Amino acid sequence: MKYVFGPVNSRRLGISQGIDLVPPKICNFNCIYCEIGATTTLTCTRKEYIPLPALLAEIDTVLADRELLAHLDVFTITASGEPTLHSGIGQVIRYLKGKSDKPVVVLTNGSLLYLPEVRHDLLEADIVIPSLDSAREESYRRINRPAACSPLAELIEGLITFRQEFSGKFWLEILLVSKINDSPEDIAALVAAVQKIRPDKVQLNTVARPPLESFAKPLTQVELEAVARQLPGPVEILVDFTTREREKFRNLSEDEIIEMLKRRPCTSNDVSEALNLDPDTTQIILQQLAASGRIIETNHHDKRYYQTNR
């Protein structure tokens, strides 16, 4: 399948079936930490980037697999870009809600929530996880490198308004990059913004996988904990995925592993955990794929990552 991927083990959502609404790399941000790669189309234009019938046909394939559905925790709507740019996102959410009792999660940069039609599209989701990496204009432009059509003031106002309208779970993700958006002034601005937005919880994150820009460096655990103590409300620090006990190892083809690596760089352990594969077998397959040139190896903070050529 081209647009529906997984299921994968998500460190915060459980067993997740992903739905990719926008092809690489159409976005209104060009974040320095992005693990998918540089934005090729920087836009705020909403349209049907992937034909809705094709998306729904692949969703139907998943819905027809009762064994797979029994093991799923959530459907996660995401994109190799920004999912709310797809004008049919509301229809996809409603389709899933009408066909399944599994929760629907939306991952978004939140920048289009100032638009009433985007807020309306997301109202039937169960969990919405928008981002706010900076509440200061200078840092916002340094870390997210937004399109001119995505001003910070409208982003924050959209988050506040959507929180008031939305009855589901609202988790706000903040990703900090060392010496980019972690100054005392940055943290104070984020504290003030979070107080106004009032999310159910804040998910605090930092650079973990190979980023788009080599100067995008992570904060330490100690530094993240210090920030977490300043933020209002419940704060969760997103750490490395802890494995669930496997029921059984799955046998997947090399192509399925490559499809995962197209979306983001992964370690051998990431692939093993996400796809429920035997660790030794996973390492052998990855080495074979690297030797054949189908994937490449990179090192980032003393970890070996595998990815496709961008």
C-alpha positions as a Markdown table, in Angstrom:
| # | Residue | x | y | z |
|---|---|---|---|---|
| 1 | Met | 0.0 | 0.0 | 0.0 |
| 2 | Lys | 1.2 | 3.5 | -0.8 |
| 3 | Tyr | -0.6 | 5.6 | 1.8 |
| 4 | Val | -1.4 | 3.4 | 4.7 |
| 5 | Phe | 1.6 | 2.0 | 6.6 |
| 6 | Gly | 2.3 | -0.2 | 9.5 |
| 7 | Pro | 1.1 | -1.2 | 12.0 |
| 8 | Val | 4.1 | 0.1 | 14.0 |
| 9 | Asn | 4.8 | 0.2 | 17.7 |
| 10 | Ser | 4.5 | 3.9 | 18.7 |
| 11 | Arg | 6.2 | 4.9 | 21.9 |
| 12 | Arg | 3.3 | 7.1 | 22.9 |
| 13 | Leu | 0.2 | 5.6 | 21.1 |
| 14 | Gly | 0.7 | 1.8 | 21.2 |
| 15 | Ile | 0.1 | -0.3 | 18.1 |
| 16 | Ser | -0.6 | 2.3 | 15.4 |
| 17 | Gln | -1.8 | 2.0 | 11.9 |
| 18 | Gly | -0.5 | 5.1 | 10.0 |
| 19 | Ile | -2.3 | 7.0 | 7.3 |
| 20 | Asp | -0.1 | 9.3 | 5.2 |
| 21 | Leu | -2.2 | 12.1 | 3.7 |
| 22 | Val | 0.5 | 14.2 | 2.0 |
| 23 | Pro | 3.4 | 13.0 | -0.2 |
| 24 | Pro | 7.0 | 14.0 | 0.5 |
| 25 | Lys | 7.7 | 16.8 | 1.2 |
| 26 | Ile | 4.8 | 19.2 | 1.0 |
| 27 | Cys | 4.6 | 21.3 | 4.1 |
| 28 | Asn | 4.3 | 24.9 | 5.4 |
| 29 | Phe | 7.3 | 24.4 | 7.6 |
| 30 | Asn | 10.9 | 23.4 | 6.8 |
| 31 | Cys | 12.0 | 22.4 | 10.3 |
| 32 | Ile | 15.7 | 22.1 | 11.0 |
| 33 | Tyr | 15.2 | 18.9 | 13.0 |
| 34 | Cys | 12.9 | 17.1 | 10.4 |
| 35 | Glu | 13.9 | 13.5 | 10.0 |
| 36 | Ile | 12.0 | 13.1 | 6.7 |
| 37 | Gly | 14.1 | 15.6 | 4.8 |
| 38 | Ala | 13.9 | 19.1 | 3.3 |
| 39 | Thr | 10.6 | 20.6 | 2.3 |
| 40 | Thr | 10.3 | 20.6 | -1.5 |
| 41 | Thr | 7.0 | 22.4 | -1.7 |
| 42 | Leu | 6.6 | 25.2 | 1.0 |
| 43 | Thr | 2.9 | 26.1 | 0.9 |
| 44 | Cys | -0.2 | 26.8 | 2.9 |
| 45 | Thr | -2.5 | 25.7 | 0.0 |
| 46 | Arg | -5.0 | 23.1 | 1.0 |
| 47 | Lys | -6.1 | 20.6 | -1.6 |
| 48 | Glu | -6.5 | 16.9 | -2.3 |
| 49 | Tyr | -2.8 | 16.1 | -2.6 |
| 50 | Ile | -3.6 | 12.3 | -2.6 |
| 51 | Pro | -6.9 | 11.3 | -4.3 |
| 52 | Leu | -9.5 | 10.6 | -1.6 |
| 53 | Pro | -10.8 | 7.4 | -3.2 |
| 54 | Ala | -7.3 | 5.9 | -3.2 |
| 55 | Leu | -6.9 | 6.7 | 0.5 |
| 56 | Leu | -10.2 | 5.2 | 1.4 |
| 57 | Ala | -9.6 | 2.1 | -0.7 |
| 58 | Glu | -6.4 | 1.4 | 1.2 |
| 59 | Ile | -8.2 | 2.1 | 4.5 |
| 60 | Asp | -10.9 | -0.4 | 3.5 |
| 61 | Thr | -8.2 | -3.0 | 3.0 |
| 62 | Val | -7.1 | -2.6 | 6.6 |
| 63 | Leu | -10.6 | -2.5 | 7.9 |
| 64 | Ala | -11.3 | -5.8 | 6.2 |
| 65 | Asp | -8.4 | -7.5 | 8.1 |
| 66 | Arg | -10.1 | -8.5 | 11.4 |
| 67 | Glu | -6.9 | -10.1 | 12.8 |
| 68 | Leu | -5.0 | -6.9 | 12.3 |
| 69 | Leu | -7.8 | -4.7 | 13.7 |
| 70 | Ala | -7.9 | -6.9 | 16.9 |
| 71 | His | -4.3 | -5.9 | 17.6 |
| 72 | Leu | -4.5 | -2.2 | 16.7 |
| 73 | Asp | -4.7 | 0.5 | 19.4 |
| 74 | Val | -5.2 | 3.5 | 17.2 |
| 75 | Phe | -5.3 | 4.9 | 13.7 |
| 76 | Thr | -2.8 | 7.8 | 13.3 |
| 77 | Ile | -3.3 | 10.4 | 10.6 |
| 78 | Thr | 0.1 | 11.9 | 9.7 |
| 79 | Ala | 1.9 | 12.9 | 6.6 |
| 80 | Ser | 5.3 | 13.1 | 4.9 |
| 81 | Gly | 4.6 | 16.8 | 5.4 |
| 82 | Glu | 1.7 | 18.5 | 7.0 |
| 83 | Pro | -1.6 | 16.4 | 7.1 |
| 84 | Thr | -4.0 | 19.4 | 7.5 |
| 85 | Leu | -2.9 | 20.6 | 4.1 |
| 86 | His | -5.0 | 17.8 | 2.7 |
| 87 | Ser | -8.5 | 19.2 | 2.1 |
| 88 | Gly | -10.1 | 15.8 | 2.7 |
| 89 | Ile | -8.7 | 15.2 | 6.2 |
| 90 | Gly | -12.1 | 15.7 | 7.8 |
| 91 | Gln | -13.6 | 13.1 | 5.5 |
| 92 | Val | -10.9 | 10.6 | 6.3 |
| 93 | Ile | -11.5 | 11.1 | 10.1 |
| 94 | Arg | -15.3 | 10.7 | 9.7 |
| 95 | Tyr | -14.8 | 7.6 | 7.5 |
| 96 | Leu | -12.6 | 5.9 | 10.1 |
| 97 | Lys | -15.0 | 6.9 | 12.9 |
| 98 | Gly | -17.9 | 5.4 | 11.0 |
| 99 | Lys | -16.2 | 2.1 | 10.2 |
| 100 | Ser | -14.2 | 1.4 | 13.4 |
| 101 | Asp | -14.2 | 1.9 | 17.1 |
| 102 | Lys | -10.5 | 2.4 | 17.2 |
| 103 | Pro | -9.4 | 5.9 | 18.3 |
| 104 | Val | -8.3 | 8.3 | 15.6 |
| 105 | Val | -5.2 | 10.4 | 16.3 |
| 106 | Val | -4.0 | 13.4 | 14.3 |
| 107 | Leu | -0.4 | 14.5 | 14.4 |
| 108 | Thr | 0.0 | 18.1 | 13.1 |
| 109 | Asn | 2.2 | 21.1 | 13.4 |
| 110 | Gly | -0.9 | 23.0 | 14.4 |
| 111 | Ser | -0.2 | 26.0 | 12.2 |
| 112 | Leu | -3.5 | 25.9 | 10.2 |
| 113 | Leu | -5.8 | 25.6 | 13.2 |
| 114 | Tyr | -6.5 | 29.3 | 13.0 |
| 115 | Leu | -8.6 | 28.4 | 10.0 |
| 116 | Pro | -12.2 | 27.5 | 11.0 |
| 117 | Glu | -12.5 | 24.9 | 8.3 |
| 118 | Val | -9.4 | 23.1 | 9.6 |
| 119 | Arg | -10.6 | 23.1 | 13.2 |
| 120 | His | -14.0 | 21.7 | 12.0 |
| 121 | Asp | -12.2 | 19.0 | 10.1 |
| 122 | Leu | -10.4 | 17.8 | 13.3 |
| 123 | Leu | -13.3 | 17.9 | 15.7 |
| 124 | Glu | -14.3 | 14.3 | 15.4 |
| 125 | Ala | -10.7 | 13.0 | 16.1 |
| 126 | Asp | -10.1 | 11.4 | 19.5 |
| 127 | Ile | -6.6 | 12.7 | 20.1 |
| 128 | Val | -5.0 | 15.7 | 18.4 |
| 129 | Ile | -1.3 | 16.3 | 19.0 |
| 130 | Pro | -0.2 | 19.7 | 17.6 |
| 131 | Ser | 3.2 | 21.2 | 18.0 |
| 132 | Leu | 4.5 | 24.5 | 19.4 |
| 133 | Asp | 8.3 | 24.6 | 19.3 |
| 134 | Ser | 8.6 | 28.3 | 20.1 |
| 135 | Ala | 6.5 | 31.2 | 21.2 |
| 136 | Arg | 9.1 | 33.8 | 20.2 |
| 137 | Glu | 9.1 | 35.0 | 16.6 |
| 138 | Glu | 12.9 | 34.8 | 16.2 |
| 139 | Ser | 13.2 | 31.3 | 17.5 |
| 140 | Tyr | 10.1 | 30.2 | 15.6 |
| 141 | Arg | 11.7 | 31.2 | 12.3 |
| 142 | Arg | 15.0 | 29.6 | 13.2 |
| 143 | Ile | 13.6 | 26.2 | 14.1 |
| 144 | Asn | 10.5 | 25.8 | 12.0 |
| 145 | Arg | 11.4 | 28.0 | 9.0 |
| 146 | Pro | 7.7 | 28.6 | 8.2 |
| 147 | Ala | 6.2 | 29.7 | 5.0 |
| 148 | Ala | 5.3 | 33.4 | 5.0 |
| 149 | Cys | 1.6 | 32.4 | 5.2 |
| 150 | Ser | 2.2 | 30.8 | 8.7 |
| 151 | Pro | 2.6 | 33.6 | 11.2 |
| 152 | Leu | 3.3 | 32.6 | 14.8 |
| 153 | Ala | 0.6 | 34.8 | 16.3 |
| 154 | Glu | -2.1 | 32.9 | 14.3 |
| 155 | Leu | -0.6 | 29.5 | 15.2 |
| 156 | Ile | -0.9 | 30.3 | 18.9 |
| 157 | Glu | -4.3 | 31.8 | 18.5 |
| 158 | Gly | -5.4 | 28.7 | 16.5 |
| 159 | Leu | -4.2 | 26.4 | 19.3 |
| 160 | Ile | -6.1 | 28.4 | 21.9 |
| 161 | Thr | -9.3 | 28.4 | 19.9 |
| 162 | Phe | -9.2 | 24.8 | 19.0 |
| 163 | Arg | -8.6 | 23.8 | 22.6 |
| 164 | Gln | -11.8 | 25.6 | 23.5 |
| 165 | Glu | -13.8 | 23.9 | 20.8 |
| 166 | Phe | -12.4 | 20.3 | 20.9 |
| 167 | Ser | -13.8 | 17.8 | 23.3 |
| 168 | Gly | -11.2 | 15.1 | 22.7 |
| 169 | Lys | -7.7 | 14.7 | 24.1 |
| 170 | Phe | -5.4 | 17.6 | 23.3 |
| 171 | Trp | -1.6 | 16.9 | 23.8 |
| 172 | Leu | 0.8 | 19.7 | 22.9 |
| 173 | Glu | 4.3 | 18.6 | 21.7 |
| 174 | Ile | 7.3 | 20.9 | 22.2 |
| 175 | Leu | 10.6 | 19.9 | 20.6 |
| 176 | Leu | 13.6 | 21.7 | 21.9 |
| 177 | Val | 16.9 | 22.1 | 20.0 |
| 178 | Ser | 20.1 | 23.1 | 21.8 |
| 179 | Lys | 20.9 | 26.8 | 21.4 |
| 180 | Ile | 18.0 | 27.3 | 19.0 |
| 181 | Asn | 14.8 | 27.5 | 21.1 |
| 182 | Asp | 15.9 | 26.7 | 24.7 |
| 183 | Ser | 17.1 | 30.0 | 26.1 |
| 184 | Pro | 15.5 | 31.4 | 29.3 |
| 185 | Glu | 13.5 | 33.8 | 27.1 |
| 186 | Asp | 12.3 | 31.0 | 24.9 |
| 187 | Ile | 11.2 | 28.9 | 27.9 |
| 188 | Ala | 9.4 | 31.8 | 29.6 |
| 189 | Ala | 7.5 | 32.5 | 26.3 |
| 190 | Leu | 6.5 | 28.8 | 26.0 |
| 191 | Val | 5.3 | 28.8 | 29.7 |
| 192 | Ala | 3.1 | 31.8 | 29.0 |
| 193 | Ala | 1.7 | 30.2 | 25.8 |
| 194 | Val | 1.0 | 26.9 | 27.4 |
| 195 | Gln | -0.9 | 28.7 | 30.2 |
| 196 | Lys | -3.2 | 30.2 | 27.6 |
| 197 | Ile | -3.5 | 27.0 | 25.5 |
| 198 | Arg | -4.3 | 24.7 | 28.4 |
| 199 | Pro | -3.5 | 21.4 | 26.8 |
| 200 | Asp | -4.4 | 18.1 | 28.6 |
| 201 | Lys | -0.6 | 17.5 | 28.8 |
| 202 | Val | 2.6 | 18.7 | 27.2 |
| 203 | Gln | 4.9 | 16.2 | 25.5 |
| 204 | Leu | 8.5 | 17.5 | 25.7 |
| 205 | Asn | 10.8 | 16.2 | 23.1 |
| 206 | Thr | 14.3 | 16.8 | 21.5 |
| 207 | Val | 16.3 | 15.7 | 18.5 |
| 208 | Ala | 16.6 | 11.9 | 18.5 |
| 209 | Arg | 17.0 | 10.8 | 14.9 |
| 210 | Pro | 19.3 | 12.2 | 12.3 |
| 211 | Pro | 18.0 | 15.8 | 11.6 |
| 212 | Leu | 17.8 | 17.7 | 8.4 |
| 213 | Glu | 20.4 | 20.1 | 9.6 |
| 214 | Ser | 23.6 | 18.9 | 11.3 |
| 215 | Phe | 23.6 | 21.8 | 13.7 |
| 216 | Ala | 20.3 | 20.7 | 15.2 |
| 217 | Lys | 21.6 | 19.2 | 18.5 |
| 218 | Pro | 19.6 | 17.6 | 21.3 |
| 219 | Leu | 19.1 | 18.6 | 24.9 |
| 220 | Thr | 20.3 | 16.3 | 27.6 |
| 221 | Gln | 17.8 | 14.5 | 29.8 |
| 222 | Val | 18.8 | 16.7 | 32.7 |
| 223 | Glu | 18.1 | 19.8 | 30.6 |
| 224 | Leu | 14.7 | 18.5 | 29.5 |
| 225 | Glu | 13.8 | 17.7 | 33.1 |
| 226 | Ala | 14.7 | 21.3 | 34.1 |
| 227 | Val | 12.4 | 22.6 | 31.4 |
| 228 | Ala | 9.6 | 20.2 | 32.3 |
| 229 | Arg | 9.6 | 21.5 | 35.9 |
| 230 | Gln | 8.9 | 25.0 | 34.6 |
| 231 | Leu | 6.0 | 24.1 | 32.2 |
| 232 | Pro | 2.5 | 24.2 | 33.6 |
| 233 | Gly | 0.2 | 21.2 | 33.9 |
| 234 | Pro | 1.2 | 17.5 | 33.3 |
| 235 | Val | 4.4 | 17.2 | 31.3 |
| 236 | Glu | 5.7 | 14.0 | 29.7 |
| 237 | Ile | 9.2 | 13.7 | 28.5 |
| 238 | Leu | 9.2 | 11.5 | 25.4 |
| 239 | Val | 12.0 | 9.0 | 25.8 |
| 240 | Asp | 13.1 | 6.0 | 23.8 |
| 241 | Phe | 10.5 | 3.4 | 23.1 |
| 242 | Thr | 10.1 | 0.7 | 25.7 |
| 243 | Thr | 9.2 | -2.6 | 24.1 |
| 244 | Arg | 6.0 | -4.4 | 24.7 |
| 245 | Glu | 6.2 | -8.1 | 25.2 |
| 246 | Arg | 5.9 | -9.7 | 21.8 |
| 247 | Glu | 3.2 | -12.2 | 21.1 |
| 248 | Lys | 5.2 | -13.5 | 18.1 |
| 249 | Phe | 7.8 | -12.3 | 15.6 |
| 250 | Arg | 6.4 | -11.3 | 12.3 |
| 251 | Asn | 7.9 | -12.1 | 8.9 |
| 252 | Leu | 8.0 | -9.1 | 6.7 |
| 253 | Ser | 9.5 | -8.5 | 3.3 |
| 254 | Glu | 12.5 | -6.3 | 2.6 |
| 255 | Asp | 10.1 | -3.9 | 0.8 |
| 256 | Glu | 8.1 | -3.3 | 4.0 |
| 257 | Ile | 11.3 | -2.4 | 5.9 |
| 258 | Ile | 12.3 | 0.0 | 3.1 |
| 259 | Glu | 8.8 | 1.6 | 3.2 |
| 260 | Met | 9.4 | 2.3 | 6.9 |
| 261 | Leu | 12.9 | 3.7 | 6.2 |
| 262 | Lys | 11.5 | 6.0 | 3.5 |
| 263 | Arg | 9.5 | 7.8 | 6.2 |
| 264 | Arg | 12.4 | 8.3 | 8.7 |
| 265 | Pro | 15.9 | 7.0 | 9.6 |
| 266 | Cys | 15.8 | 4.1 | 12.0 |
| 267 | Thr | 18.2 | 2.0 | 14.0 |
| 268 | Ser | 18.1 | -1.7 | 13.8 |
| 269 | Asn | 16.3 | -1.8 | 17.1 |
| 270 | Asp | 13.8 | 0.7 | 15.9 |
| 271 | Val | 12.9 | -1.5 | 13.0 |
| 272 | Ser | 12.8 | -4.6 | 15.1 |
| 273 | Glu | 10.5 | -3.0 | 17.7 |
| 274 | Ala | 8.2 | -1.2 | 15.3 |
| 275 | Leu | 7.7 | -4.2 | 13.0 |
| 276 | Asn | 7.9 | -6.9 | 15.6 |
| 277 | Leu | 10.8 | -8.7 | 14.0 |
| 278 | Asp | 13.5 | -10.8 | 15.5 |
| 279 | Pro | 16.4 | -8.5 | 16.3 |
| 280 | Asp | 19.1 | -10.7 | 14.8 |
| 281 | Thr | 17.2 | -11.3 | 11.6 |
| 282 | Thr | 16.5 | -7.5 | 11.4 |
| 283 | Gln | 20.2 | -6.7 | 11.6 |
| 284 | Ile | 21.0 | -9.3 | 8.9 |
| 285 | Ile | 18.3 | -7.9 | 6.5 |
| 286 | Leu | 19.5 | -4.3 | 7.1 |
| 287 | Gln | 23.1 | -5.2 | 6.4 |
| 288 | Gln | 22.1 | -7.0 | 3.2 |
| 289 | Leu | 20.0 | -4.0 | 2.0 |
| 290 | Ala | 22.9 | -1.7 | 2.8 |
| 291 | Ala | 25.4 | -3.9 | 0.9 |
| 292 | Ser | 23.1 | -3.9 | -2.1 |
| 293 | Gly | 22.8 | -0.2 | -2.1 |
| 294 | Arg | 19.0 | -0.1 | -1.5 |
| 295 | Ile | 19.6 | 1.7 | 1.8 |
| 296 | Ile | 22.5 | 3.6 | 3.4 |
| 297 | Glu | 24.0 | 3.7 | 6.9 |
| 298 | Thr | 24.7 | 6.9 | 8.8 |
| 299 | Asn | 26.0 | 7.5 | 12.3 |
| 300 | His | 24.3 | 10.0 | 14.7 |
| 301 | His | 25.3 | 10.4 | 18.3 |
| 302 | Asp | 27.1 | 7.0 | 18.4 |
| 303 | Lys | 24.1 | 5.2 | 17.0 |
| 304 | Arg | 23.9 | 3.6 | 13.5 |
| 305 | Tyr | 20.9 | 4.6 | 11.5 |
| 306 | Tyr | 19.5 | 3.2 | 8.2 |
| 307 | Gln | 17.7 | 5.2 | 5.7 |
| 308 | Thr | 16.8 | 5.4 | 2.0 |
| 309 | Asn | 18.6 | 7.9 | -0.3 |
| 310 | Arg | 16.7 | 11.2 | -0.1 |
